Amino acid sequence: MIPYPNINPEIVRIGPFAFRWYGVMYLIGFAASYLLVKYQVKKKNIAVGMKEMDSLYSFLILGLMIGARLGYILFYNLADYIRNPLEIFAVWRGGMSFHGGLIGCIAAGILFCRRFRLNYWQVSDLVVVTAPIGLGLGRLGNFINGELYGRVTNVPWAMVFPSGGPLPRHPSQLYEFLLEGVTLFAILWFLKDRKLKPGMLSSLFLILYGMFRFLAEFFREPDPQLGFIFVSFTMGQMLSAVMISVGMGILSYKRNTNSL
């Protein structure tokens, strides 16, 4: 068993305000994504101005926050929020969903591209290549917070999390960091300069993230208010299965059509 490092989730506190590692991880992720997308735009001579880039990330951040919150409410804890509707706005207490955030980003991206008359799939492919950076850093933030830990196990690298009881558990946040962050980024970044039809990178992101998340969920403790949804599958796995199906549908369509 490996001792849990027990890092203070707060970097610094000033009165009632606290700067937390989790939030900083996402800021770094968005900054890295912005810079790498900007690099791709210049390298590929894509007609997207810097003002449009700034607007794009404003759309994406807003879509992510709204979508992630609504996704958590609808997918993970709807009954409680119906009983306590004011808790919907208590975002400081946690409760965000990746799959909801993804839907929010897709909706925001569509609105952005319609407003600026840009090719949605081209813009989407630029962004999804960089998305694993924020996803991976977010999992490190979960690890520092000691949340979303894994199931009880006796593997040599198991850890006892402060809020996870006395038994050793899988550090599943680190599994997701390696799969959804490092591995997914390496694959997509390697493929980004290949001659692929617009939308194919986006479909590969959906498929690969869905597969990695589906696998990681076998080691992650199910959400206590839901448990297993179908047989031994969690809500995260059910939503990831939908992601994989949608991604495969888009990939098949792109491979069998001449349109861009």
C-alpha angles and dihedrals in degrees: 000000000000120000113247106244093226096210115188106255089213117075093191136343124214109187108301092347122089130187106216131197091233093061093043090053091058092046089053090047093053092044092050091047092050093051094045093047089049088051092051093048091055095042094050095038092235115176098241118124125216092248088055089049090055090049091048093058092044088056093045096048092049092046092048095051096046094041095046092051096045090044092055091048095049100037104033115021112011096139094056093048092049088056092044107027094170088064087072088080095046094095092153088073092063131244114143129150125211093208091051090048090052091053089048092051092048091051091046091048092052092050091047094050092047091050095049095032095239131149105265096208093049092052092042092053091053093053103039091058088065098037095089090067092065092039092053094045089048089057089052087053090052089051093051089049090051090232135128089029125172136263124281112281144156098223113136093248095052118131137204107232118209093237097033101077129249098302124094116252141190112271087230092167088068091048088055091045090056096042105034094031116029101023097040092048092049092052096046094042089052091051098042096092095045118108098261128153115254108272097030094097089049091051091048089052090054093047098044097042090047091051094046093046092046090054095044092052090068087069098037123091109250117245105274095226091054110025112179116353102195121014101308097339124111130218089256090057093047092052091045090052088056089050091053092049093049091046092050090048092052092045092050091049093049093048093051101044132073093210121103 
